[in-house]
């Protein structure tokens, strides 16, 4: 048998085995590159069952999608064909319940950090009964910036331990904990969002240690999935996710997902961090007080056709009381319940649509209503708070060059996401739950991704925003409220009208790039950078850049 026939036989065997997906019920972290791969395959109409709105997804669902792609592999370019091979190897156990492509440090396998097998400290598999995988991730990161006068870079290291597995094909678990340390220039290190949110690192000026954790328990019955977890999630279309993005700290939540034919239902209830205060106490040294705050979400999706999808959903934010059964109940209309509960909470509605009738081209749009009085539309009343998002994702050059483009416009009216009770605004520990854009803003974003080959890819993001900020005095007290701050809601004595982009205009420009190189499986090198420029109406210009380098090693 010739070499070509052997290769064809192996591919055929894998394809046959791929139809038997045994199922790993754990969810895949939303920073995994496979999500951009699935999005590309969906927009190219190579797969039809990938949800562009909600992340993360389970490993079993990812395995099914990989199987679908394998059946259409003749439509792939060379880079995506090689990536398909990489993901087939990575999810080989999930697809075949076979450990032949795995290597364990403490097992009788050919363990080598420079080979292309999936590496673990330890793994266990008992067919149909359960599995366990133990990993460690070693990271070293350096950040440089001119945001501060001290230009010396920060250097930090982080060690993460991961325990994950599935029991009886349906019950998944994932536990992840990390410990790290900033070895130089903590001030520069704090320009990184996740470290800026880390309580332990910011506990005192001398503290250099930080820790983190994420994890979940999940039930996966294919059409019905349930998860109890703490991790980053993403909800919404496009570059700037209007519902849930990763700009706020991760939070604990319970979620439910139902898929029945053309109908889908998604639900989430989470615990947020509210306003923070400090109670002085000479005996105990003081007490940190965080207000209780909760978030509810549900969405009904309808696949009108394989190319056209429509969704309707609600969010609710409430605080300063225990979890409310009215909002824990997935099957309830939050807006009506909020009215029946005496209008104490912050309810939001949204509609989203997407169309993929042209292979390689996706049109999407979202309309979010924080509050609205139809009788006052067009009157300038401050309470009509709308967010508009419209965007296009293009893979039209796919058969010529491995590049994709994305363009998006977003308008956020004054007072959107804020609330008359600051404890009920649409934020988590003062950070927006959705897009990082402030209310009373317009934004145009451009994004480009180029795949040099299956190991090396490059992304570039450009953003231009105009923000109508609340004018403040020298002590940072608000002189006039124009609805430009998510953490500053409308007061009874503020103007009853609100003009879009009123206030002190700020012109923001942002450039970000990332170059990622996978030297070997589980050995990643990243180089990235950001440039920010803020030009205020009073000719005050602020600008700075930052660069980072990351080495990531999976053992």
C-alpha positions as CSV (number, residue, x, y, z in Angstrom):
1,X,0.0,0.0,0.0
2,X,1.4,3.4,-1.0
3,X,2.0,6.4,1.3
4,X,-1.0,8.2,-0.3
5,X,-3.3,5.3,0.3
6,X,-2.1,4.9,3.9
7,X,-2.9,8.6,4.5
8,X,-6.3,8.3,2.9
9,X,-7.1,5.2,5.0
10,X,-6.1,7.0,8.2
11,X,-8.3,10.0,7.3
12,X,-11.2,7.7,6.5
13,X,-10.8,5.9,9.8
14,X,-10.8,9.1,11.7
15,X,-13.9,10.3,9.9
16,X,-15.7,7.1,10.7
17,X,-14.7,7.3,14.4
18,X,-15.6,10.9,14.5
19,X,-19.3,10.0,14.0
20,X,-19.2,8.3,17.4
21,X,-18.9,11.3,19.8
22,X,-18.6,9.9,23.3
23,X,-18.9,13.3,24.9
24,X,-16.9,15.4,27.3
25,X,-19.3,17.7,29.2
26,X,-16.7,20.3,30.3
27,X,-16.8,23.8,28.8
28,X,-14.0,25.2,26.8
29,X,-12.5,28.5,28.0
30,X,-13.6,31.4,25.8
31,X,-10.0,32.5,25.1
32,X,-9.5,29.2,23.1
33,X,-8.7,29.9,19.4
34,X,-11.2,27.2,18.3
35,X,-14.0,29.8,18.7
36,X,-12.7,32.0,15.9
37,X,-12.3,28.8,13.8
38,X,-15.9,27.8,14.3
39,X,-17.1,31.3,13.6
40,X,-15.3,31.2,10.3
41,X,-16.7,27.8,9.4
42,X,-20.3,29.0,10.3
43,X,-20.1,32.2,8.2
44,X,-18.6,30.2,5.3
45,X,-21.6,27.8,5.6
46,X,-19.4,24.8,6.2
47,X,-21.2,24.1,9.5
48,X,-24.7,25.1,10.4
49,X,-25.1,24.4,14.2
50,X,-22.7,26.9,15.7
51,X,-24.2,29.6,18.0
52,X,-22.6,32.9,17.2
53,X,-24.2,34.6,20.2
54,X,-23.2,32.5,23.3
55,X,-19.8,31.3,24.5
56,X,-18.5,29.0,25.9
57,X,-19.5,25.7,24.5
58,X,-18.9,22.1,25.7
59,X,-16.1,19.9,24.4
60,X,-18.7,17.4,23.2
61,X,-20.4,20.0,21.1
62,X,-17.0,21.1,19.7
63,X,-16.3,17.5,18.8
64,X,-19.5,17.3,16.8
65,X,-18.7,20.5,15.0
66,X,-15.2,19.2,14.1
67,X,-16.9,16.1,12.7
68,X,-19.1,18.3,10.5
69,X,-16.1,20.2,9.2
70,X,-14.3,17.0,8.4
71,X,-17.2,16.0,6.1
72,X,-16.8,19.3,4.3
73,X,-13.0,19.5,4.4
74,X,-12.7,19.8,0.6
75,X,-14.0,23.4,1.0
76,X,-11.1,24.4,3.3
77,X,-8.0,26.3,2.4
78,X,-4.6,24.9,3.3
79,X,-4.3,26.7,6.6
80,X,-7.7,25.7,7.8
81,X,-7.1,22.1,6.7
82,X,-4.0,22.0,8.8
83,X,-5.9,23.6,11.7
84,X,-8.6,20.9,11.3
85,X,-5.8,18.3,11.8
86,X,-4.6,20.1,14.9
87,X,-8.1,20.3,16.5
88,X,-8.8,16.7,15.5
89,X,-5.7,15.7,17.5
90,X,-6.6,18.0,20.4
91,X,-10.1,16.6,20.7
92,X,-9.2,13.1,19.6
93,X,-10.1,11.6,23.0
94,X,-13.5,13.5,23.1
95,X,-14.3,12.2,19.6
96,X,-13.1,8.6,20.0
97,X,-12.6,7.9,23.8
98,X,-9.1,6.7,22.9
99,X,-6.0,7.7,24.8
100,X,-3.6,6.8,22.0
101,X,-2.9,10.5,21.2
102,X,-2.2,11.4,24.8
103,X,1.0,11.5,26.8
104,X,1.2,11.6,30.6
105,X,4.2,12.7,32.8
106,X,3.5,10.0,35.4
107,X,2.4,7.3,33.0
108,X,4.0,4.8,30.7
109,X,3.8,7.0,27.6
110,X,6.2,8.7,25.3
111,X,6.2,12.0,27.2
112,X,8.0,14.9,25.4
113,X,7.2,18.6,25.6
114,X,8.4,18.9,22.0
115,X,6.1,16.4,20.4
116,X,2.6,17.0,19.0
117,X,0.7,14.8,21.4
118,X,-1.7,16.2,24.0
119,X,0.3,16.4,27.2
120,X,-0.9,16.0,30.8
121,X,0.6,15.6,34.2
122,X,-1.8,12.7,34.6
123,X,-4.8,11.3,32.8
124,X,-7.3,8.5,33.5
125,X,-10.0,7.0,31.4
126,X,-12.5,4.2,32.0
127,X,-14.7,3.6,28.9
128,X,-18.2,5.0,29.5
129,X,-17.6,5.6,33.2
130,X,-15.4,8.6,33.5
131,X,-12.3,10.5,32.7
132,X,-9.8,12.8,34.5
133,X,-7.2,15.1,33.1
134,X,-4.6,17.1,35.1
135,X,-2.7,19.9,33.5
136,X,-0.3,22.7,34.6
137,X,0.2,25.9,32.6
138,X,3.3,28.0,33.1
139,X,3.2,31.6,32.0
140,X,5.8,34.4,32.0
141,X,4.7,37.9,30.9
142,X,6.5,41.2,30.4
143,X,4.6,44.5,29.9
144,X,6.1,47.8,28.9
145,X,4.2,51.1,28.8
146,X,4.7,54.9,28.7
147,X,1.5,55.5,30.6
148,X,3.6,56.4,33.6
149,X,6.9,58.3,33.9
150,X,8.7,55.1,35.0
151,X,9.3,53.2,31.7
152,X,10.8,50.0,33.2
153,X,8.9,46.9,32.2
154,X,7.0,44.6,34.5
155,X,7.8,40.9,34.7
156,X,5.3,38.5,36.2
157,X,5.0,34.7,36.4
158,X,1.9,32.5,36.9
159,X,1.4,28.8,37.5
160,X,-2.1,27.3,36.9
161,X,-3.3,23.8,37.8
162,X,-6.3,22.3,36.0
163,X,-8.4,19.3,36.9
164,X,-11.1,18.4,34.5
165,X,-13.1,15.4,33.4
166,X,-16.5,13.8,32.7
167,X,-18.5,11.1,34.5
168,X,-20.8,8.8,32.6
169,X,-20.6,11.0,29.4
170,X,-23.0,13.6,30.9
171,X,-21.5,15.1,34.1
172,X,-18.6,17.4,33.6
173,X,-16.3,19.2,36.0
174,X,-13.5,21.7,35.7
175,X,-11.4,23.2,38.5
176,X,-8.7,25.7,37.8
177,X,-6.5,27.6,40.3
178,X,-3.5,29.8,39.7
179,X,-0.9,31.6,41.8
180,X,1.4,34.3,40.4
181,X,3.8,37.0,41.4
182,X,4.9,40.4,39.9
183,X,8.7,40.5,40.1
184,X,9.2,44.0,38.9
185,X,7.3,47.3,38.4
186,X,3.9,46.5,39.8
187,X,2.5,49.8,38.6
188,X,3.1,48.8,35.0
189,X,1.7,45.3,35.6
190,X,-1.6,46.9,36.8
191,X,-2.3,48.2,33.3
192,X,-3.4,44.7,32.5
193,X,-7.1,44.5,33.1
194,X,-7.2,41.2,35.0
195,X,-4.4,42.2,37.4
196,X,-6.1,45.6,37.9
197,X,-9.2,43.6,39.1
198,X,-7.3,41.3,41.4
199,X,-8.1,41.9,45.0
200,X,-5.0,40.3,46.5
201,X,-2.5,42.1,44.3
202,X,-4.2,45.4,45.2
203,X,-4.6,44.7,48.9
204,X,-1.6,46.8,49.7
205,X,1.1,48.7,47.8
206,X,3.7,46.2,48.9
207,X,1.8,43.1,47.8
208,X,3.2,41.4,44.7
209,X,1.3,38.1,44.9
210,X,-1.9,37.4,43.0
211,X,-4.2,34.4,42.6
212,X,-7.2,33.5,40.5
213,X,-9.7,30.7,40.0
214,X,-12.4,29.5,37.7
215,X,-14.4,26.3,37.4
216,X,-17.7,24.7,36.8
217,X,-19.9,21.7,37.2
218,X,-22.0,20.8,34.1
219,X,-24.7,18.5,32.9
220,X,-24.7,17.8,29.2
221,X,-27.7,15.9,27.7
222,X,-27.0,17.2,24.1
223,X,-30.2,19.2,23.7
224,X,-30.3,20.4,27.3
225,X,-27.2,21.7,29.2
226,X,-26.9,23.0,32.7
227,X,-23.8,24.7,34.3
228,X,-22.9,26.0,37.7
229,X,-19.7,27.9,37.4
230,X,-17.3,30.8,37.8
231,X,-15.6,31.9,34.5
232,X,-15.7,34.4,31.7
233,X,-18.7,34.2,29.4
234,X,-19.6,36.1,26.2
235,X,-23.1,37.0,25.0
236,X,-23.8,39.0,21.9
237,X,-22.7,39.6,18.3
238,X,-19.7,41.4,17.0
239,X,-16.6,43.2,18.1
240,X,-18.2,45.0,21.1
241,X,-20.5,42.5,22.8
242,X,-23.5,44.6,24.0
243,X,-24.8,42.0,26.5
244,X,-21.9,40.3,28.2
245,X,-18.2,40.9,27.4
246,X,-15.0,40.2,29.3
247,X,-14.3,43.7,30.6
248,X,-15.7,43.1,34.1
249,X,-14.4,40.5,36.6
250,X,-15.6,36.9,36.1
251,X,-18.6,36.1,38.2
252,X,-20.4,33.0,39.7
253,X,-23.5,32.0,37.7
254,X,-25.9,29.2,36.9
255,X,-26.9,28.7,33.3
256,X,-29.4,26.6,31.2
257,X,-29.3,26.0,27.5
258,X,-32.1,24.2,25.5
259,X,-31.9,23.4,21.8
260,X,-35.0,21.9,20.1
261,X,-34.9,22.1,16.3
262,X,-35.1,25.7,15.2
263,X,-35.8,26.9,18.7
264,X,-33.2,27.8,21.3
265,X,-33.5,29.1,24.9
266,X,-30.6,30.4,27.0
267,X,-30.8,31.4,30.6
268,X,-28.2,32.7,33.2
269,X,-28.4,34.0,36.7
270,X,-25.3,35.4,38.3
271,X,-23.9,37.0,41.4
272,X,-22.1,40.3,40.9
273,X,-20.1,42.6,43.1
274,X,-21.9,45.8,44.0
275,X,-20.7,49.1,45.5
276,X,-17.8,48.9,47.8
277,X,-17.4,50.8,51.1
278,X,-15.1,50.5,54.2
279,X,-16.5,50.5,57.7
280,X,-13.9,51.8,60.2
281,X,-13.5,49.7,63.3
282,X,-10.6,50.2,65.8
283,X,-11.0,46.7,67.2
284,X,-11.0,44.6,64.0
285,X,-9.1,47.1,61.8
286,X,-12.1,47.7,59.6
287,X,-14.6,45.8,57.4
288,X,-14.9,45.7,53.7
289,X,-18.6,46.0,52.7
290,X,-19.8,44.9,49.3
291,X,-23.4,45.4,48.4
292,X,-25.3,42.3,47.3
293,X,-26.1,42.4,43.5
294,X,-27.5,39.9,41.0
295,X,-28.0,39.6,37.3
296,X,-30.5,37.6,35.3
297,X,-30.6,36.9,31.6
298,X,-32.7,34.8,29.1
299,X,-33.0,34.8,25.4
300,X,-35.3,33.0,22.9
301,X,-33.7,32.3,19.6
302,X,-35.4,31.2,16.4
303,X,-33.6,30.0,13.3
304,X,-36.0,31.2,10.6
305,X,-33.8,29.5,8.1
306,X,-30.3,28.2,8.0
307,X,-29.2,31.7,7.0
308,X,-31.4,33.9,9.1
309,X,-31.6,34.0,12.9
310,X,-33.6,36.1,15.2
311,X,-33.4,36.5,19.0
312,X,-35.4,38.3,21.8
313,X,-34.1,38.5,25.3
314,X,-34.2,40.3,28.7
315,X,-31.8,41.2,31.4
316,X,-32.4,42.2,35.0
317,X,-30.1,43.7,37.6
318,X,-31.2,43.9,41.3
319,X,-29.5,44.5,44.6
320,X,-29.5,44.7,48.3
321,X,-31.7,41.6,48.9
322,X,-31.3,37.9,48.7
323,X,-31.6,36.1,45.3
324,X,-35.1,36.6,44.0
325,X,-37.1,33.5,43.0
326,X,-38.9,35.7,40.4
327,X,-35.7,36.1,38.5
328,X,-34.2,32.7,39.3
329,X,-37.1,31.2,37.5
330,X,-35.9,30.9,33.8
331,X,-39.4,31.0,32.4
332,X,-40.7,34.4,33.4
333,X,-41.0,37.8,31.8
334,X,-38.6,40.0,33.8
335,X,-40.1,43.3,32.7
336,X,-43.5,42.3,34.0
337,X,-42.1,40.8,37.2
338,X,-40.1,44.0,37.8
339,X,-43.3,46.0,37.5
340,X,-45.1,43.6,39.9
341,X,-42.3,43.9,42.3
342,X,-42.9,47.6,42.7
343,X,-40.4,48.9,40.1
344,X,-37.3,48.4,42.3
345,X,-34.9,46.9,39.7
346,X,-33.2,47.6,36.4
347,X,-34.7,45.7,33.5
348,X,-33.5,45.7,29.9
349,X,-34.8,44.3,26.6
350,X,-33.0,43.5,23.4
351,X,-33.6,42.1,19.9
352,X,-30.9,40.7,17.7
353,X,-30.8,39.4,14.1
354,X,-28.1,37.9,11.9
355,X,-28.1,36.9,8.2
356,X,-25.7,34.7,6.4
357,X,-27.4,34.3,3.0
358,X,-24.1,35.0,1.2
359,X,-21.4,32.5,1.9
360,X,-18.5,34.3,3.7
361,X,-20.6,37.4,4.7
362,X,-22.5,37.9,7.9
363,X,-24.8,40.8,8.7
364,X,-25.8,41.3,12.3
365,X,-27.6,43.9,14.4
366,X,-28.8,44.4,18.0
367,X,-31.3,46.8,19.4
368,X,-31.1,47.1,23.2
369,X,-33.7,49.1,25.2
370,X,-32.7,50.0,28.7
371,X,-35.9,51.9,29.1
372,X,-38.4,53.4,26.7
373,X,-41.7,55.3,26.6
374,X,-43.1,55.0,23.1
375,X,-45.3,58.1,23.6
376,X,-42.1,60.2,24.1
377,X,-40.1,58.9,21.1
378,X,-38.4,61.7,19.3
379,X,-39.0,64.2,22.2
380,X,-35.5,64.0,23.6
381,X,-36.7,62.6,26.9
382,X,-33.8,61.3,29.0
383,X,-35.6,58.0,29.8
384,X,-35.7,56.7,26.2
385,X,-32.4,54.8,26.4
386,X,-31.4,52.8,23.3
387,X,-28.3,51.0,22.0
388,X,-27.9,50.3,18.3
389,X,-25.4,47.9,16.9
390,X,-24.9,47.0,13.3
391,X,-22.0,45.1,11.8
392,X,-20.6,43.0,9.0
393,X,-18.1,40.1,9.1
394,X,-16.5,39.3,5.8
395,X,-14.6,36.2,4.7
396,X,-15.1,36.8,1.0
397,X,-11.4,36.6,0.1
398,X,-11.2,33.1,1.8
399,X,-10.3,31.2,-1.4
400,X,-7.7,33.9,-2.4
401,X,-6.0,34.9,0.9
402,X,-6.5,33.7,4.5
403,X,-7.8,37.0,5.8
404,X,-11.1,38.3,7.3
405,X,-12.5,41.7,8.0
406,X,-15.0,43.0,10.4
407,X,-16.6,46.5,10.7
408,X,-19.1,47.6,13.3
409,X,-21.0,50.7,14.3
410,X,-22.5,51.2,17.8
411,X,-24.5,54.1,19.2
412,X,-25.3,54.2,23.0
413,X,-27.8,56.9,24.0
414,X,-27.4,58.9,27.2
415,X,-28.1,57.0,30.5
416,X,-28.0,53.6,28.9
417,X,-26.8,51.0,31.4
418,X,-26.9,53.5,34.3
419,X,-29.8,53.6,36.8
420,X,-31.3,56.1,39.2
421,X,-30.1,53.7,42.0
422,X,-26.4,53.3,41.3
423,X,-26.5,49.8,43.0
424,X,-28.7,48.6,40.1
425,X,-26.6,49.8,37.2
426,X,-25.5,47.4,34.5
427,X,-22.0,46.8,36.0
428,X,-20.0,44.4,38.0
429,X,-17.7,46.1,40.6
430,X,-18.0,49.4,38.6
431,X,-17.0,47.7,35.3
432,X,-19.6,47.5,32.5
433,X,-21.0,44.0,32.1
434,X,-21.2,44.4,28.3
435,X,-19.2,46.7,26.0
436,X,-16.6,48.8,27.6
437,X,-18.0,51.9,25.8
438,X,-19.7,54.4,28.1
439,X,-23.2,55.7,27.6
440,X,-23.6,58.8,25.4
441,X,-21.1,57.4,22.9
442,X,-20.8,56.4,19.3
443,X,-18.1,54.0,18.0
444,X,-16.7,52.6,14.8
445,X,-14.6,49.5,15.1
446,X,-12.6,47.7,12.5
447,X,-10.9,44.3,12.9
448,X,-8.7,42.2,10.7
449,X,-7.3,38.7,11.2
450,X,-4.6,37.2,9.0
451,X,-3.5,33.5,9.2
452,X,0.1,33.2,7.9
453,X,-0.1,29.4,8.5
454,X,-1.7,27.1,11.1
455,X,1.0,28.1,13.7
456,X,1.2,31.8,13.1
457,X,-1.7,34.3,13.1
458,X,-2.0,38.1,13.4
459,X,-4.9,40.3,14.5
460,X,-5.4,44.1,14.3
461,X,-8.2,46.1,15.8
462,X,-8.9,49.8,15.3
463,X,-11.5,51.8,17.2
464,X,-12.7,55.4,17.1
465,X,-15.2,56.7,19.6
466,X,-16.9,60.0,20.4
467,X,-18.1,60.2,24.0
468,X,-20.2,63.0,25.6
469,X,-18.8,63.0,29.1
470,X,-20.3,64.7,32.2
471,X,-18.6,68.0,32.8
472,X,-16.8,68.0,36.2
473,X,-15.1,70.6,38.3
474,X,-11.5,70.6,39.7
475,X,-12.6,68.2,42.5
476,X,-14.2,65.8,40.0
477,X,-17.7,66.7,41.0
478,X,-20.3,66.5,38.2
479,X,-21.3,70.0,37.2
480,X,-24.0,68.9,34.7
481,X,-25.3,65.4,34.2
482,X,-25.6,64.5,30.5
483,X,-25.9,60.8,31.0
484,X,-22.3,60.0,30.1
485,X,-21.3,57.8,33.0
486,X,-22.5,54.2,33.7
487,X,-21.9,54.8,37.4
488,X,-23.9,58.1,37.6
489,X,-27.6,57.8,36.9
490,X,-30.3,60.4,36.4
491,X,-31.3,62.5,39.4
492,X,-34.7,64.1,40.1
493,X,-33.3,67.6,39.5
494,X,-31.4,66.7,36.3
495,X,-32.7,67.9,33.0
496,X,-35.7,65.9,31.6
497,X,-34.2,66.0,28.2
498,X,-30.9,64.5,27.0
499,X,-29.2,65.3,23.7
500,X,-26.9,62.6,22.2
501,X,-23.2,63.5,22.6
502,X,-24.0,66.5,24.7
503,X,-21.4,67.4,27.4
504,X,-17.7,67.5,27.2
505,X,-16.7,65.6,24.0
506,X,-13.9,63.1,24.2
507,X,-12.4,61.6,21.0
508,X,-10.9,58.2,21.7
509,X,-8.7,56.3,19.3
510,X,-7.5,52.8,20.0
511,X,-5.1,50.5,18.1
512,X,-4.4,46.9,19.3
513,X,-2.5,44.1,17.7
514,X,-1.6,40.5,18.6
515,X,0.9,38.1,17.0
516,X,0.5,34.5,18.2
517,X,3.0,31.8,17.3
518,X,2.5,28.1,18.4
519,X,6.1,26.8,18.4
520,X,5.0,23.3,19.4
521,X,1.7,22.0,20.7
522,X,1.3,23.6,24.1
523,X,4.1,26.1,23.6
524,X,2.8,29.5,22.6
525,X,4.5,32.8,22.1
526,X,2.5,36.0,22.0
527,X,3.5,39.6,21.1
528,X,0.9,42.3,21.4
529,X,0.4,46.0,21.9
530,X,-2.0,48.8,22.4
531,X,-2.1,52.5,21.6
532,X,-4.7,54.8,23.2
533,X,-5.3,58.5,22.4
534,X,-8.0,60.6,24.2
535,X,-8.5,64.1,22.8
536,X,-10.8,66.1,25.1
537,X,-12.9,69.1,24.0
538,X,-10.7,71.4,26.1
539,X,-7.7,70.4,24.0
540,X,-6.3,68.2,26.7
541,X,-4.6,65.2,24.9
542,X,-3.8,62.0,26.7
543,X,-2.0,59.2,24.9
544,X,0.0,56.2,25.7
545,X,1.2,52.8,24.4
546,X,1.8,49.4,25.9
547,X,3.5,46.3,24.6
548,X,3.5,42.8,26.1
549,X,5.3,39.5,25.5
550,X,3.9,36.2,26.8
551,X,5.4,32.7,26.9
552,X,2.9,30.0,27.7
553,X,3.8,26.4,28.3
554,X,1.4,23.5,29.0
555,X,2.8,20.6,30.9
